[in-house]
Amino acid sequence: MNIARTFKDGFARNAKKLLPEAVVREIQLYRAYGADERLLYVRVRLAHQFALGNTKLPQVPQSARSILFVCFGNIMRSPMCEALLNRELVFQGAQYRVMSAGLNATEGRPAHDWAVKAAGELGISLENHRAQLLTSEMVKRADAIFAMDYKNQVQLLSRWPDAKKKIFLLGAYASPGCRVGEIADPYYLGLEGTRRCYAILTTCVQNFARSQSIQNETISQADNSPGPY
């Protein structure tokens, strides 16, 4: 018993040396979840590992008109996505309801200083943004919910399992051949990290808006096509 415990303790101390860094990181991420979320995390990771090789975009319903962006605190990623999509919709003249919220947000907290600056450089103001905590009512009213990373997705699936079919990772809308999977939280990455994050968000939101526009245009053309003689 003592030998087994000694071996276990020794392995734990030297795991970082014995295992590849990526494996150690996955183990740490797995342990960070609660017992009831660990299986969900494994399922999400496996699903996205297979999906990254798929060239098709996630199937957001063509009828979707209420879009919800979700991140950790609603002070960096999700509010930028909300503003970006609203700007795209103005260009397209489309009618959508766009929201953003944080799974662990502090109500009323302003956008991070890095977010305000990086967004301003892209012509978007987040100065008046105030964080919202995600609620069941928001989830219910949304037609499509975009998570930024696996942790967001796991928490969404854990808290609202019935919303599974309308939860997507925004990173799937990155440039073709460059699927990013997760869009990392820039909270600890500084201003430059926030700028890089916002460049990815801009591409993803634009691609999503365009895909919906193309879908709706295709539906409209089909509806207006002449019937059989």
Helices and strands as residue ranges (DSSP letters): H 2-18, H 21-32, H 35-51, E 66-71, H 77-92, E 97-102, H 113-121, H 136-141, E 144-147, H 150-159, G 161-166, E 167-169, G 170-173, G 186-188, H 190-224
